[in-house]
Amino acid sequence: MTFKTTAVGIAAVLFGSLCIWAGGASAAEKFTDLQHAQWAEDSIQYLSNRGTVAGYGNGRFNPDGAVTRAQAIAFMVRELYPQGLPAAGSGAAYTDVPPSHPFYREIAAAASRGLAGGFPDGTFRPEAPVTRAETAAFLARAYALKAGNQAMPLSDAETSWAAEPIRLMSSNGLIGGYADGTYRPNRSVTRAEFTVFMTRIIRFERETAIQAKDWDKLLSYMTLNEQVGQMLMPDIRMWNGQPTTSVNDGLKAIVHEQAPGGFILFDKNIVDAKQMATLTDGLQAEEAKAGDIPLFLGVDQEGGVIKRIPGGTNLPGQMALGATGDAELAEQAGKLTGEELKALGVQLNFAPDLDVNSNPDNPIIGKRSFGSDPDLVSRLGLAAMKGLKEAGVIAAVKHFPGHGDTTVDSHLGLPVLMHDRDRLDAVELKPFKAAIAGGVDMIMTAHIAFPAVDDTHVASLKDGSSVPIPATMSKKVLTGLLREELGFKGIIISDAFTMNGIAEHFGESQAVERAVNAGVDIILMPQDPAAAQQALVKAIRNGSVPADRIHESVKRILSLKAKYGLFEQRERLSDRLAAVKTVIGSDVHRQVERTIAERAVTLLAGRDGKLADLIRTGDRVVIVAADEEQAQQLESQLAQAGASMRLKTQAVIMKPGASNASALSAIDTADYVVAASYQFRNAASQFSWGDTQAVIDELNKREKRYALLSLGNPYELQYVNHVKSALAVYGKEAPNTAAAVRALLGQLEPRGVLPVAS
């Protein structure tokens, strides 16, 4: 069967005053005269969305009007041959269907394929209303149905010339009779009725394909708009000036009109766990109304600074796991993350991060990485991926071929990694090779250029300069390296298309086309999802993107959705909400959270080489931080953990570049100082380390007991000198700082190992 790669591929003028239909409607019509045909409204809109039926203009569908034999054939042909009419062949010529007839080609094509016949007198009677018997015959022939197991006795069907197709249709539950047990085969069919008949059979055939996992067959029933939609995963944006946290009219329109393959959720879409679970359930319910292919719903839940689970277990982050070096803990972290995401209705996690953070000046990865050792990143990344899979959640590892040694944030610009191929194999590619060998299902691309693999340059739309092609749009990187050389069989998803690494230099239409031709299966967060979809549809129609390239991607997407049970019956919302209460932030999960945080505490400097300076009973402790919220969090945790030690605490803020006389005065009266340091999302070498150095110098001069507490990227000792006592905990989130406080109070021994080169 020919794949459906366009909503409609022929032109026809419908009888009466029907509007002209050529190449399919660019957007589904909205009909205003369906008040008395609400029983058929979903079917009418469904076929309108598919480009199969059209109205009379001005919002009129005329649902009670009769369907002529010619119109019935035209509707069927639109579904069967959306790429364009096949050659008519040697079908019968009808005396009342001259070549000038507006449906001549459709009727001839249908006749030559045995889909519809004429009458003994050599006529086709194109303007005659189609009957219920003819409708059953036409549809049964067109879709080659097999007998089903449903019994529906219809008293007047057996004597009809169409008894066999009526029986075949009814055995599959595709047609029904009247209350008196009749079928009334000679009764004419209205436009509303015909759309219901067609919708039933299309949905039946699609469901049959889904149950059999026959993706080629399902593809043959998907419009080009649907196929391209599966390859787009937009974010959920504002609606009427407000954050979208429920399924509003704007979201409904996107689901029904654009048929996206999924959505990515961000903090702006999340209020609490109950709301999040309700939102994801509502999205899937809306998709079920619009079609039959469930949505991928994804988030970035790396742990630490990148988190989306409201009120959930706040894992200390990937570099904290790197400091533990414990693959079993990494697997537990992945599994509990997956369990909480699944309870919230999320099946896709854009994690773990497999970037090897070998460059302290990396402005975007840093502590999001497990560390600077490719073997450590491979081992822990594979374990985290395994844990997510055990929980039934898809791991999308990132950012291929590697974002760890860049000095430009691809959110803001286009990084270029100049390493040769030997270095790429030894460092950047090593974790991805391990993930592929471990059966990873999805890999996210990086908007980074790798001249050692692809040195192609194009003119930037920003300023006309010559810019290298990033991995996301490079066929040499994605097809040549990732698919063919490394043997990856799963889904390639791009990083966000809203990032400047793409948006600044390439127009979205060009970028989307290039990415798909390069091998990307899913475009994440297109700037204008509707425009991106139309750009791809246009590219396929004009041949600049091969239809086979789309079919490869869509089959991978459908297969992965089936693998993770998305086509199975959804859990009831009430059951999911009950699970949310018991799973999100459960005691078992919190214990893993604490264990990772405590095992990660790393001694950076100690006077005895084993411990940082400890807080003693009765000490006056001053907490120095650049952020008031952070200082108060540490003060509160210190008061709680050291409740029996009669501590006196004071939090002071040192603003970068300010005189900070009051802070220095507080330090002078302190017995112990916690100097909190946080460097993240900027180059370590360009950070304002002078302020930190000034504090350390004052503490050393006054011979104070203290601890420099690294809460971000743990590179302090590369830039701050003469530090006598320091700990790294790899995050300023509550679990990380609580573990730090316990270590400073002598309640736990630092056991972490610095996972980056010092």
C-alpha positions in Angstrom: 0.0 0.0 0.0 1.3 3.5 -0.8 2.4 5.5 2.2 0.3 8.6 2.9 2.7 11.5 2.7 0.2 14.2 2.0 -3.3 14.9 3.2 -4.6 15.0 -0.3 -2.9 14.7 -3.7 -5.5 15.4 -6.2 -7.7 18.3 -7.2 -11.4 18.2 -7.6 -14.4 20.5 -7.6 -17.1 19.1 -5.4 -20.6 19.1 -6.8 -23.1 21.7 -5.8 -21.4 24.7 -4.3 -18.7 22.7 -2.5 -15.5 24.5 -2.2 -12.6 23.7 -4.5 -10.2 21.1 -3.0 -6.7 21.1 -4.4 -3.8 19.3 -2.7 -5.6 19.2 0.6 -6.7 21.9 3.0 -3.8 23.7 4.7 -5.8 23.8 7.9 -8.9 22.0 9.0 -12.2 23.8 8.5 -14.3 24.8 11.4 -18.0 24.1 10.8 -20.8 26.1 12.4 -23.8 24.1 11.2 -23.3 20.9 13.2 -25.8 21.7 16.0 -28.1 19.0 15.0 -25.4 16.5 14.0 -23.4 16.5 17.2 -23.4 12.6 17.1 -21.2 12.9 14.0 -19.2 16.0 14.9 -16.1 14.2 16.0 -16.1 12.2 12.8 -16.6 15.2 10.6 -13.8 17.1 12.3 -11.5 14.0 12.2 -11.9 13.7 8.4 -11.6 17.4 7.9 -8.3 17.4 9.8 -7.2 14.6 7.5 -8.2 16.6 4.4 -10.7 14.0 3.4 -13.9 16.0 3.5 -14.5 19.6 2.8 -17.3 22.0 3.4 -19.3 24.4 1.3 -17.5 27.5 2.6 -18.5 30.0 5.2 -18.3 27.3 7.9 -21.1 25.2 6.3 -20.8 21.4 6.1 -24.4 20.6 5.4 -24.4 17.4 7.4 -27.9 16.4 6.4 -27.2 16.7 2.7 -27.0 13.5 0.6 -23.6 12.2 -0.6 -23.6 11.5 -4.3 -21.9 8.4 -5.7 -19.2 10.6 -7.2 -18.5 12.4 -3.9 -18.3 9.1 -2.1 -15.7 7.9 -4.5 -13.8 11.2 -4.2 -13.7 10.9 -0.4 -12.4 7.4 -0.6 -9.8 8.2 -3.1 -8.5 11.0 -0.9 -7.9 8.5 1.8 -6.5 5.7 -0.4 -4.2 7.8 -2.6 -3.2 10.9 -0.8 0.0 11.2 -2.8 -1.9 11.7 -6.0 -4.2 9.7 -8.2 -2.8 6.5 -9.7 -3.1 5.9 -13.5 -6.7 5.0 -14.3 -5.6 1.8 -16.1 -8.2 -0.1 -18.1 -11.2 0.6 -16.0 -14.7 0.8 -17.4 -15.7 3.9 -19.3 -19.2 5.2 -18.3 -21.5 7.0 -20.7 -22.4 9.6 -18.1 -18.8 10.3 -16.9 -17.1 12.1 -19.7 -13.4 13.2 -19.4 -14.7 16.7 -18.5 -16.5 15.5 -15.5 -14.9 16.9 -12.3 -14.5 13.4 -10.8 -13.6 11.6 -14.0 -10.1 10.5 -12.9 -11.3 9.4 -9.4 -14.2 7.3 -10.8 -11.9 5.8 -13.5 -9.2 5.0 -11.0 -11.7 3.4 -8.6 -13.3 1.4 -11.4 -9.9 0.1 -12.7 -9.1 -1.2 -9.1 -12.5 -2.8 -8.6 -13.4 -0.4 -5.8 -16.7 0.8 -7.4 -18.7 -0.3 -10.4 -21.4 1.1 -12.6 -24.8 -0.2 -13.8 -25.8 -2.7 -16.6 -26.8 0.2 -18.9 -23.2 1.5 -18.9 -23.8 4.4 -16.6 -22.2 5.3 -13.3 -25.0 7.7 -12.2 -22.5 10.0 -10.4 -25.1 12.4 -9.1 -27.3 9.8 -7.6 -27.3 9.6 -3.8 -25.1 6.8 -2.5 -27.0 4.1 -0.6 -26.2 2.3 2.7 -25.6 -0.9 0.7 -23.3 0.9 -1.7 -21.4 2.5 1.2 -20.8 -0.9 2.7 -19.6 -2.3 -0.6 -17.3 0.6 -1.4 -15.7 0.6 2.0 -15.3 -3.2 2.3 -13.6 -3.3 -1.1 -11.4 -0.3 -0.4 -10.0 -1.6 2.9 -9.9 -5.4 2.2 -11.5 -6.3 5.5 -11.4 -9.7 7.0 -14.4 -11.2 8.8 -14.7 -10.2 12.5 -16.4 -12.0 15.4 -19.3 -9.8 16.2 -22.8 -11.0 15.4 -25.3 -8.4 14.3 -28.4 -9.9 12.6 -30.0 -7.5 10.2 -33.3 -8.8 9.0 -33.2 -7.1 5.5 -29.5 -7.4 4.8 -29.3 -11.0 3.6 -31.6 -10.3 0.6 -29.5 -7.3 -0.5 -27.1 -7.5 -3.4 -24.5 -6.2 -0.9 -25.2 -8.9 1.7 -21.6 -10.0 1.9 -20.0 -6.5 2.4 -22.8 -5.6 4.9 -22.1 -8.8 6.8 -18.3 -8.2 6.7 -18.7 -4.6 8.0 -21.1 -5.6 10.7 -18.9 -8.5 11.9 -16.2 -5.9 12.7 -18.7 -3.5 14.4 -18.3 -0.9 11.7 -22.0 -0.6 10.7 -25.2 -0.9 12.7 -28.8 -1.2 12.1 -32.0 0.5 13.3 -34.0 -0.2 16.4 -36.3 -2.6 14.4 -33.4 -4.8 13.5 -33.2 -3.6 9.9 -30.2 -2.2 7.9 -32.3 -0.4 5.2 -29.7 -1.0 2.5 -31.5 1.1 -0.1 -31.7 4.2 2.0 -29.5 7.1 1.0 -26.6 8.2 3.2 -26.2 11.8 4.5 -22.8 13.6 4.6 -22.7 13.2 8.4 -23.5 9.4 8.1 -20.8 8.9 5.5 -18.2 10.6 7.6 -19.1 8.3 10.5 -18.8 5.2 8.3 -15.4 6.3 7.0 -14.1 7.4 10.4 -15.0 4.0 11.9 -13.2 2.0 9.3 -10.1 4.2 9.3 -9.9 4.1 13.1 -10.6 0.3 13.0 -7.8 -0.2 10.6 -5.4 2.0 12.5 -6.2 0.2 15.8 -5.6 -3.2 14.1 -2.2 -2.0 12.9 -1.3 -0.7 16.4 -2.3 -4.0 18.0 -0.2 -5.9 15.5 2.6 -3.3 15.8 2.5 -3.1 12.0 3.9 0.3 11.7 4.0 0.2 7.9 0.3 -0.3 7.9 -0.3 2.5 10.5 1.9 4.8 8.4 -0.3 4.1 5.4 -3.3 5.6 7.4 -1.4 8.6 8.7 -1.5 11.9 7.0 1.7 13.7 6.3 0.7 16.3 8.9 0.4 13.4 11.4 3.7 11.9 10.4 5.6 15.2 10.7 3.8 15.9 13.9 5.2 12.8 15.5 8.7 14.3 14.8 8.0 17.5 16.7 8.1 17.9 20.5 7.2 21.5 21.5 7.3 23.1 24.9 4.0 24.2 26.5 3.9 28.0 26.3 1.8 30.9 27.8 -1.9 31.1 27.0 -3.7 34.4 27.3 -0.8 35.9 29.1 -0.8 33.1 31.8 1.5 30.1 32.3 -0.1 26.9 31.0 -0.7 24.5 33.9 -3.9 22.8 32.6 -5.3 21.6 29.3 -6.7 24.9 28.0 -8.1 25.7 24.6 -4.7 26.6 23.3 -3.3 23.2 24.1 -6.3 21.5 22.7 -5.9 23.3 19.4 -2.2 22.2 19.2 -3.1 18.6 19.9 -5.9 18.5 17.4 -4.4 20.6 14.6 -0.7 19.8 14.8 -0.8 16.2 16.1 2.5 16.6 18.0 4.4 13.5 19.0 4.8 14.9 22.5 5.5 17.8 24.8 8.3 18.8 27.1 7.3 20.3 30.5 9.1 23.0 32.4 8.8 24.6 35.8 6.4 27.1 34.3 3.9 24.3 33.7 4.2 22.7 37.2 2.6 23.9 40.4 2.6 20.7 42.5 2.5 16.9 42.1 -1.3 16.7 41.9 -1.5 19.4 39.3 1.3 17.9 37.3 -0.3 14.4 37.3 -3.6 15.9 36.3 -2.0 17.9 33.5 -0.3 14.9 32.0 -3.4 12.8 32.2 -5.4 15.6 30.6 -2.9 15.8 27.7 -3.1 12.1 27.0 -6.9 12.2 27.2 -7.1 15.1 24.7 -4.8 13.2 22.4 -7.1 10.1 22.6 -9.9 12.3 21.4 -7.8 13.6 18.5 -6.2 10.4 17.4 -4.8 7.1 18.6 -1.0 7.7 19.1 -0.2 8.7 22.7 2.2 11.5 23.5 5.7 11.4 24.7 5.7 13.6 27.8 9.2 14.5 28.9 11.2 16.6 31.4 14.7 17.4 32.3 15.1 15.6 35.6 18.9 15.3 36.1 18.8 16.0 39.8 20.6 18.7 41.6 20.2 22.1 39.8 18.2 20.6 37.0 14.9 19.3 38.5 11.2 19.2 37.6 9.6 17.0 40.2 7.5 19.2 42.5 7.9 18.1 46.2 9.8 15.1 45.0 13.0 13.5 46.0 15.7 16.2 45.2 18.7 14.0 44.3 22.0 15.8 44.9 23.0 15.9 41.2 25.2 14.0 38.9 28.6 15.3 40.1 27.6 14.3 43.6 27.1 10.8 42.3 30.4 11.1 40.6 32.0 11.9 43.9 30.6 8.7 45.4 31.9 6.6 42.5 29.1 4.1 43.3 27.3 2.6 40.3 24.7 0.9 42.5 23.8 4.3 44.0 23.5 5.7 40.5 21.2 2.9 39.5 19.1 3.5 42.6 19.0 7.2 41.7 17.8 6.5 38.2 15.2 4.0 39.3 13.6 6.3 42.0 13.6 9.2 39.5 11.8 7.0 37.0 9.3 5.8 39.6 8.4 9.4 40.6 8.2 10.5 36.9 6.0 7.6 36.0 3.7 8.4 38.9 3.4 11.9 37.5 2.6 10.6 34.0 6.0 11.3 32.4 7.6 8.6 30.3 10.7 10.4 29.0 13.6 11.9 31.0 16.2 13.9 29.2 18.9 12.4 31.4 21.5 11.2 32.3 24.0 13.8 31.1 26.9 11.9 29.5 29.1 14.9 28.9 32.7 14.5 30.2 33.3 17.9 32.0 37.0 18.2 31.3 37.0 22.0 31.1 36.6 24.1 34.2 35.5 27.0 31.9 32.5 25.1 30.6 29.7 27.5 31.3 26.7 25.1 31.0 27.6 21.6 32.1 29.8 21.7 35.1 28.3 19.8 38.1 25.6 18.4 35.8 28.3 16.0 34.6 29.4 12.9 36.6 33.0 14.2 36.2 36.0 14.6 34.0 36.9 10.9 33.7 35.2 9.3 30.7 35.3 5.9 32.4 33.6 7.2 35.5 31.0 9.0 33.3 30.4 5.8 31.3 30.0 3.6 34.3 27.7 5.8 36.3 25.8 7.0 33.2 25.0 3.4 32.2 23.8 2.6 35.8 21.5 5.7 35.9 20.2 4.8 32.5 19.5 1.2 33.7 17.6 2.5 36.7 15.3 4.6 34.6 14.6 1.7 32.3 13.8 -0.5 35.3 11.2 2.0 36.3 9.7 2.0 32.8 10.9 5.5 31.9 12.9 6.3 28.7 16.4 7.7 29.2 17.5 10.2 26.6 21.2 10.6 27.2 22.9 13.8 26.2 24.6 15.8 24.5 26.0 13.8 21.6 28.9 13.9 20.6 29.8 15.7 23.9 29.4 19.1 25.5 31.9 18.8 28.3 34.9 20.7 26.9 33.2 23.8 25.5 33.7 27.4 26.6 30.5 28.6 24.9 27.0 27.9 26.1 25.0 26.6 23.1 21.9 28.3 24.6 23.8 31.6 23.8 26.1 30.8 20.8 27.6 28.1 18.6 30.4 26.2 20.3 33.2 24.6 18.2 35.2 21.7 19.6 38.6 21.5 17.8 39.8 18.1 19.1 41.0 15.5 16.7 39.2 12.2 16.2 41.5 10.2 18.5 40.7 12.6 21.4 37.0 12.4 20.6 37.1 8.6 20.7 39.1 8.5 23.9 37.0 11.1 25.8 33.8 12.6 24.5 32.4 9.6 22.6 33.4 7.0 25.2 30.2 7.3 27.4 27.9 7.3 24.3 29.6 4.1 23.0 28.9 2.5 26.4 25.3 3.7 26.4 24.7 2.3 22.9 26.2 -1.0 23.9 23.9 -0.9 26.9 20.8 -0.5 24.8 20.0 3.2 25.2 16.7 4.1 23.5 17.2 7.8 22.8 20.2 10.1 22.3 20.0 14.0 22.4 22.2 15.9 20.0 24.4 18.9 20.8 24.3 22.2 19.0 28.1 22.0 18.7 30.4 21.9 15.7 33.0 19.1 15.5 35.3 19.9 12.5 37.2 16.6 13.0 34.0 14.8 11.9 32.3 17.5 9.7 34.1 20.7 8.6 31.2 21.9 6.4 30.6 25.7 6.7 27.5 27.7 5.6 26.7 31.4 5.6 25.1 32.6 8.9 21.8 34.3 8.6 22.8 36.5 11.5 25.7 38.4 9.8 26.6 36.4 6.6 29.8 35.0 8.2 30.9 31.5 7.5 29.8 29.2 10.4 30.4 25.5 10.9 27.5 23.0 10.8 26.6 21.9 14.4 26.1 18.2 15.1 22.4 18.6 15.2 22.4 19.4 11.5 25.3 17.3 10.3 24.6 14.1 8.4 28.3 13.1 8.8 27.9 13.2 12.6 24.4 11.8 13.1 24.1 9.3 10.2 27.7 8.6 9.4 29.1 8.6 13.0 26.2 7.8 15.3 24.1 5.5 13.1 26.5 3.8 10.8 29.8 3.8 12.7 28.6 3.5 16.3 25.5 1.4 15.3 22.9 3.3 17.2 19.4 2.0 16.3 17.2 4.2 18.6 15.8 7.7 18.4 17.9 10.8 17.8 16.3 13.8 19.4 17.7 17.3 19.0 18.5 19.7 21.8 16.1 22.7 21.9 15.7 24.6 18.7 15.1 27.8 20.7 18.8 27.8 21.6 21.0 30.4 19.9 23.4 27.7 18.7 20.7 27.0 16.1 18.3 30.0 16.2 20.9 32.7 15.7 22.6 31.4 12.6 20.0 29.3 10.8 16.4 30.1 9.9 14.1 27.6 11.6 12.7 26.2 8.3 16.2 25.6 7.0 17.4 24.2 10.3 14.5 21.8 10.6 15.0 20.5 7.1 18.8 20.1 7.6 18.3 18.3 10.9 15.8 15.8 9.6 18.0 15.1 6.5 21.0 14.7 8.9 19.2 12.0 10.8 17.2 13.7 13.6 14.0 11.8 14.5 12.5 14.4 16.9 12.9 18.2 16.8 12.7 19.4 20.4 11.1 22.8 21.1 10.9 24.4 17.6 10.5 28.1 18.0 7.3 28.1 16.0 5.9 24.5 16.0 3.2 25.2 13.4 5.7 26.8 11.0 8.2 24.0 11.5 5.6 21.5 10.7 4.5 23.2 7.5 8.2 23.7 6.5 8.7 19.9 6.8 5.5 19.1 5.0 6.5 21.5 2.2 10.0 20.0 2.0 8.6 16.5 1.7 6.2 17.5 -1.0 8.9 19.2 -3.1 11.3 16.3 -2.5 14.0 18.2 -0.5 13.3 15.7 2.4 12.7 12.2 1.2 9.5 10.5 2.3 11.5 7.5 3.3 13.5 9.6 5.8 10.2 10.5 7.5 9.0 7.0 7.6 12.2 5.8 9.2 11.8 8.3 12.0 8.1 7.8 12.6 8.5 4.0 12.8 11.2 4.4 15.4 8.9 6.7 17.4 5.9 4.4 17.2 8.1 1.4 18.1 9.5 3.1 21.2 6.1 4.2 22.3 4.9 0.6 22.1 8.0 -0.7 23.9 7.2 1.5 26.9 3.5 0.7 26.9 2.2 4.0 25.8 -0.5 2.3 23.6 -1.8 0.3 26.5 -4.8 1.5 28.5 -4.0 4.5 30.7 -4.1 4.2 34.4 -7.1 6.0 35.9 -6.4 9.5 37.2 -7.7 8.6 40.6 -5.2 5.7 40.8 -2.4 7.9 39.6 -3.1 10.6 42.2 -3.2 7.9 44.9 0.2 6.7 43.7 1.6 10.3 43.7 0.9 10.5 47.5 2.9 7.3 48.2 5.7 7.5 45.6 6.7 11.2 45.4 9.3 11.9 48.0 8.7 8.6 49.8 10.8 7.7 52.9 12.7 5.1 50.9 13.5 7.6 48.2 14.5 10.3 50.7 17.0 7.8 52.3 18.7 7.3 48.9 18.8 11.1 48.6 20.5 11.5 52.0 22.9 8.6 51.3 24.1 10.1 48.0 24.5 13.6 49.5 26.5 12.3 52.5 28.6 9.9 50.5 29.5 12.7 48.1 31.0 15.1 50.7 34.6 15.6 49.6 37.5 17.0 51.5 39.2 19.6 49.4 41.6 20.9 52.1 42.2 20.0 55.8 44.9 20.9 58.2 45.5 17.3 59.0 44.7 16.1 55.5 41.7 14.1 56.7 39.1 16.5 58.0 38.0 20.1 57.6 38.0 22.3 60.7 35.1 21.2 62.9 32.5 23.3 64.7 32.7 23.0 68.4 30.1 23.2 71.2 29.3 26.8 72.1 30.9 28.2 69.0 29.7 31.5 67.5 29.3 30.5 63.9 29.2 33.1 61.1 27.9 32.0 57.7 29.2 34.1 54.8 27.4 33.8 51.5 26.6 35.9 48.5 23.0 34.8 48.5 20.6 35.5 51.5 18.5 32.5 50.9 21.5 30.2 50.8 22.9 31.8 54.0 19.5 31.3 55.8 19.3 27.7 54.6 22.7 26.9 56.1 21.9 28.7 59.3 18.6 26.8 59.7 20.3 23.4 59.0 23.1 24.2 61.4 20.7 25.1 64.2 18.7 21.9 63.7 21.7 19.5 63.3 23.7 21.2 66.1 20.7 21.7 68.5 22.6 20.1 71.5 25.8 22.1 70.9 24.5 25.5 72.1 25.7 27.2 68.9 25.2 30.9 68.3 24.8 31.5 64.5 24.8 34.6 62.3 24.2 34.8 58.6 25.9 37.6 56.7 25.9 38.5 53.0 28.9 39.5 51.0 28.0 41.1 47.7 30.6 40.7 45.0 32.6 43.8 44.6 31.1 45.6 47.7 33.2 46.8 50.7 31.5 44.3 52.9 32.8 46.0 56.1 29.9 44.5 58.2 30.7 41.0 57.0 34.4 41.4 57.9 33.3 42.8 61.3 31.1 39.7 61.9 34.0 37.4 60.9 36.2 39.1 63.5 33.8 38.1 66.3 33.3 34.6 65.1 34.8 31.4 66.5 34.0 29.6 63.3 33.2 30.8 59.7 31.4 28.9 57.0 32.3 30.6 53.7 29.9 29.4 51.1 31.1 29.5 47.5 28.9 29.0 44.4 30.2 29.0 40.8 28.0 27.7 38.1 26.8 28.7 34.6 29.9 30.8 33.9 33.6 30.2 33.2 35.5 29.4 36.3 38.5 31.4 35.2 36.3 34.5 34.8 34.5 34.2 38.1 35.0 36.8 40.8 37.3 34.7 42.9 38.9 37.9 44.4 36.1 38.2 46.9 36.5 34.6 48.0 40.3 35.1 48.3 39.8 38.2 50.4 37.7 36.2 52.9 40.2 33.4 53.0 43.0 35.8 53.6 41.2 37.5 56.4 40.4 34.2 58.0 44.0 33.0 57.8 45.3 36.3 59.1 43.0 36.1 62.1 43.8 32.4 62.6 40.1 31.5 62.5 38.7 28.0 62.2 36.7 27.8 59.0 35.5 25.9 56.0 35.3 27.1 52.4 32.2 25.3 51.3 32.0 24.6 47.6 28.3 24.4 46.6 28.7 24.6 42.8 31.4 23.5 40.4 34.3 22.3 42.7 37.1 24.3 41.1 37.8 26.7 44.0 41.3 25.5 44.8 42.4 26.1 41.3 41.8 29.8 41.8 41.8 30.5 45.5 45.1 30.2 47.4 46.2 29.2 50.9 42.9 27.5 51.7 43.4 25.4 54.9 40.0 23.9 55.3 37.4 23.2 52.5 34.6 20.8 51.5 32.8 20.2 48.2 29.2 19.0 48.2 28.3 19.8 44.5 25.1 21.6 45.0 23.3 24.3 47.0 20.1 22.3 47.3 18.9 21.2 50.7 20.3 17.6 50.6 23.8 18.7 49.7 24.0 21.5 52.3 22.5 19.3 55.0 25.3 16.8 54.4 27.8 19.5 54.5 26.6 20.7 57.9 26.8 17.2 59.3 30.4 16.9 58.1 31.3 20.3 59.7 29.7 19.2 63.0 31.8 16.0 62.9 28.7 13.8 62.5 30.0 12.2 59.3 33.4 11.7 57.7 34.0 13.1 54.2 34.3 10.0 51.9 33.8 11.5 48.5 36.5 11.6 45.8 36.8 14.7 43.7 35.5 13.6 40.3 37.2 16.3 38.2 40.8 17.0 37.6 42.2 19.4 40.2 
